[in-house]
Amino acid sequence: MSRPLIGITTSDQKSHLAWWFDWFAVWRHGGKPLRLSPSRPLPAHLDGLIIGGGDDIQAHLYGGEVQLDVRLDPARDELELSLLGRFIPQNTPVLGICRGAQLINVHLGGTLDPDIYTTHEGLKRRRTVLPRKTVDIVGGSKLYQLLGVTWCRVNSLHHQAVNQAGNGINIVARDRDGLVQGIESTKHDFLIGVQWHPEWLIFNRPQQRLISALVAAAKQGTH
């Protein structure tokens, strides 16, 4: 069987190293990775979609307050919201990573915490690609079923987080500070968002099972 085509959204300026991790995460599990960014032509069809990590989401999209000292990418926001609007109704498997989880929530009417270090006093600053943060997974959730663990150690590269859940979204993972780390849809077969970066955890079996599950779901939908 041919490899299912998995679109991965990025900025136009994403580094070659970061894209290599995205590419390898999908390729090693049998998918055909396709980079999607504002300057690239969109394909007529995708079997699966990953909304990747990156810059902050524009505050007006979720009714938040504008943060002055942040990087934004309005063209990417527009691209990804358009992709979600196109592929979610088709029940295409979708995985949101970091910013991608937040964008899925915003697309479905949810809100974000624009800066966790401002709203959570005394929160320890963590910014690392290494698995240094502990996350608890809700038993019985799809995320739990895919990862196969009740808790895991993950990396942390974010300063925003999901606040109020969007329409049909369940919060299924939180870190030990209470911040949302995982969401999933109650209305779709595979619409999941995680606040961490599983593509960087290449030797972590639970995290690789998440990528593998997306590719497998995409393969089931190919014709």
RALIN-V916463 format. One record per backbone hydrogen bond with DSSP energy under -1.0 kcal/mol. NH is the residue of the N-H (numbers start at 1). CO is the residue of the C=O. E is the energy in kcal/mol with one decimal. If there is no record, write none. Layout:
BEGIN
nh->(NH/NH)
co->(CO/CO)
e->(E/E)
END
This chain:
BEGIN
nh->(6/7/8/9/10/19/20/21/22/23/24/25/26/27/28/30/31/32/34/36/40/47/48/49/50/51/56/61/62/64/77/78/79/80/81/82/83/84/85/86/87/88/91/92/94/95/96/97/98/100/102/103/104/105/106/107/108/109/110/111/113/116/118/119/120/123/128/132/132/133/135/136/137/138/141/145/146/147/148/152/154/156/161/163/167/169/170/172/173/174/175/176/178/181/182/183/184/185/186/192/193/194/195/200/201/202/204/208/209/210/211/212/213/214/215/216/217/218/219/220/221/222)
co->(32/48/34/50/36/15/16/17/18/19/20/21/22/23/24/27/26/4/6/8/37/5/5/93/7/95/71/58/59/59/73/74/75/76/77/78/79/80/81/82/83/84/88/87/190/49/192/51/194/97/98/99/100/101/102/103/104/106/105/164/161/159/115/115/116/120/156/130/154/154/152/174/150/172/138/141/142/143/144/135/133/128/113/111/108/166/184/182/182/136/179/134/175/173/173/193/170/191/168/94/183/96/181/197/198/200/201/204/205/206/207/208/209/210/211/212/213/214/215/216/217/219)
e->(-2.4/-2.4/-2.9/-2.6/-2.6/-2.1/-2.1/-1.6/-1.7/-3.2/-3.1/-2.2/-1.5/-2.8/-2.7/-1.9/-2.4/-3.0/-2.3/-2.8/-1.9/-2.4/-1.6/-2.3/-3.2/-2.3/-1.6/-1.5/-1.5/-2.5/-2.2/-2.4/-2.0/-2.8/-2.5/-2.0/-2.3/-2.6/-2.3/-1.4/-3.0/-2.1/-2.2/-2.0/-2.8/-2.4/-2.9/-3.0/-3.0/-2.9/-1.6/-2.6/-2.1/-1.9/-2.4/-2.9/-1.5/-2.0/-3.2/-2.0/-3.5/-3.0/-1.4/-1.8/-1.5/-1.7/-2.3/-1.6/-1.0/-2.7/-3.1/-3.1/-3.2/-2.9/-1.6/-2.1/-2.3/-2.7/-2.7/-2.3/-3.3/-2.4/-1.4/-2.7/-3.6/-2.0/-3.1/-2.3/-1.3/-1.7/-2.1/-1.1/-2.2/-3.2/-1.6/-2.8/-1.9/-2.2/-3.1/-2.1/-2.7/-2.8/-2.7/-1.2/-1.1/-1.2/-1.5/-2.1/-2.0/-1.0/-1.2/-2.6/-2.3/-1.6/-2.2/-2.6/-2.5/-2.4/-2.4/-1.9/-1.0/-1.1)
END
